[in-house]
């Protein structure tokens, strides 16, 4: 959890320096072609200094429970809420737009850099050699607190907290019910 908190602190600083934006374009939509310059991992260099190894692929420097035999070994150890970081999911939001800061996640244990749906988290815990022995994942919420969310049920049950966090859908598209079909009812992604 310590490295994830460090990454989250760097994300807060990045957002503070960019009027609440973390997506590299400082707007809710991309007006030009998306490039790697916008990617949150490449925008973190000034904020993590020499600790960049905690967010790069092929490294256990980030999450110590990540095993080299894990199928996602070649991916980064953390993902940032796609509603803030983008990667083709629009409209994006400023971190400062978040009303329910204790419920909406900023960053989490995840093999995919911009998790956009609960299956990206399932794919990290329901696999051979999972992180945290497949018992759950660490999340840091927008208010800065860290939380270990335990796995519930089995693969396909859609019962873990990243699937079902009240209050069902949010006001932010596509998580407002207009973009995601049931059983997805998580308020982790936005307000």
Residue pairs with C-beta under 8 A, 6 or more apart in sequence:
1 138
1 146
1 148
3 54
3 61
3 62
3 63
3 64
3 77
3 78
4 62
4 63
4 78
4 107
4 108
4 109
4 138
4 140
4 146
5 140
5 146
6 48
6 51
6 54
7 44
7 48
7 54
7 55
7 62
7 78
7 107
7 140
8 106
8 107
8 140
8 144
8 146
9 47
10 44
10 47
10 48
11 22
11 40
11 44
11 47
11 80
11 84
11 95
11 106
11 107
12 95
12 106
12 144
13 47
14 22
14 40
14 43
14 44
14 47
15 21
15 22
15 84
15 94
15 95
15 96
18 26
19 26
19 94
20 94
20 95
20 96
20 97
21 27
21 92
21 94
21 95
22 40
22 43
22 80
22 84
22 85
22 95
23 38
23 40
23 84
23 85
23 86
23 92
24 37
24 38
24 39
24 40
24 43
24 86
25 31
25 32
25 38
25 86
27 92
28 90
28 91
28 92
28 93
29 90
29 91
29 92
30 38
30 86
30 90
34 86
34 87
34 88
36 42
37 43
38 86
39 85
39 87
39 113
40 80
40 85
40 113
40 114
41 55
41 56
41 76
41 113
44 52
44 55
45 52
48 54
48 55
53 59
53 61
53 62
54 61
54 62
54 77
55 62
55 76
55 77
55 78
56 62
56 76
57 73
57 74
57 75
57 76
58 73
58 74
59 77
60 66
60 68
60 77
62 76
62 77
62 78
63 77
63 78
63 109
63 131
63 138
65 131
65 132
65 133
66 73
66 77
66 131
67 73
67 129
67 131
69 128
69 129
70 127
70 128
70 129
70 130
70 131
71 127
71 128
71 129
72 111
72 123
72 124
72 127
75 111
75 112
75 113
76 111
76 113
77 109
77 111
77 131
78 107
78 108
78 109
78 110
78 113
79 107
79 108
79 109
79 110
79 111
79 112
79 113
79 114
79 115
79 120
80 106
80 107
80 113
80 114
81 104
81 105
81 106
81 107
81 108
81 114
81 115
81 188
81 189
81 190
82 89
82 92
82 114
82 115
82 116
82 189
83 89
83 92
83 93
83 172
83 175
83 189
83 190
84 92
84 93
84 94
84 95
84 106
85 92
85 113
85 114
86 92
86 114
87 113
87 114
87 116
89 114
89 116
89 174
91 173
93 172
93 190
95 106
95 142
97 191
98 104
98 142
98 190
98 191
99 191
100 187
100 191
101 141
101 142
101 143
102 141
102 142
102 143
102 145
103 141
103 165
103 187
103 188
104 141
104 142
104 187
104 188
104 189
104 190
104 191
105 139
105 140
105 141
105 142
105 188
105 189
106 140
106 141
106 142
107 139
107 140
108 115
108 121
108 137
108 138
108 139
108 140
109 124
109 131
109 132
109 137
109 138
109 139
110 120
110 121
110 124
110 137
111 120
111 123
111 124
112 120
112 123
115 121
117 180
117 184
118 158
118 160
118 162
118 163
118 184
118 186
121 137
121 160
121 162
122 155
122 160
122 162
124 130
124 131
124 137
125 131
125 132
125 134
125 135
125 136
125 137
125 151
125 160
126 134
126 151
126 154
126 155
131 137
132 138
132 148
134 151
135 150
135 151
136 148
136 149
136 150
136 151
136 160
137 148
137 149
137 162
138 146
138 147
138 148
138 149
139 146
139 147
139 148
139 149
139 188
140 146
140 147
141 147
149 160
149 161
149 162
150 160
150 161
151 160
152 159
152 160
152 161
153 159
153 160
158 164
158 183
158 184
161 186
161 188
162 186
162 188
163 183
163 184
163 185
163 186
164 183
164 185
164 186
165 185
165 186
165 187
165 188
166 187
167 187
168 177
168 185
168 187
169 175
169 176
169 177
169 180
169 185
169 187
170 176
170 187
170 189
170 190
170 191
171 190
171 191
172 189
172 190
172 191
173 179
174 180
175 184
175 186
175 187
175 189
175 190
